Amino acid sequence: MHRAAFLRSAALGSAALAGGGILPAVALAASPTDDELAYANLAIAAELLLADFYDRAAKAKLFKGGAEGAMVRARSNELEHADALSKAIVAAGQTAPVAEDFEFAWPANAFKTKSGAAALGLKLERTLVGVYLQALITGSNGDLRTLFARILANEATHLSVCGGLATGRPVGNSFPEPIDVETASDLVGPYLG
């Protein structure tokens, strides 16, 4: 799927967001906005991208021990996040993206060295954390914001792992930067194929 077409589809229509077992089953004060749904769609693409990243990083056998285990667990987290976000998008009356919609494009040397893979993971995780921050800042739908917040808490641990592997400092910026959909799309778009 072309990135522009993906972003256009992310902004189409919105309807009430239902629980589906993942989100709290409460009446909504408002339907998700087009912007909130755009963030959710972009987040799914980034989550699927990161699931593929962690799968490839684990298969490359660059990391050992706890770091290798973190790659495997992070992949599982990313797939769970994508699933929860997909349910929210479907509940809003849209079709959620799936991994088959993308041809992930990795740099030739992305999984050749530990430092290269860790730096790429750090870049992608920083982007995704920024996306969730901006979605929380600008969002108004309580159920969707709750989901974004819960996922953000987990993504912060991934950011810490990648930061530790890439820089030797697992504790990073005190105030991560929020990232809007357009900027995030520019950052992850090249890897979405």
Summary of the structure (lengths in Angstrom):
residues: 193
radius of gyration: 16.1
end to end distance: 7.7
largest distance: 49.3
contacts: 634
relative contact order: 0.19
helix: 65%
strand: 0%
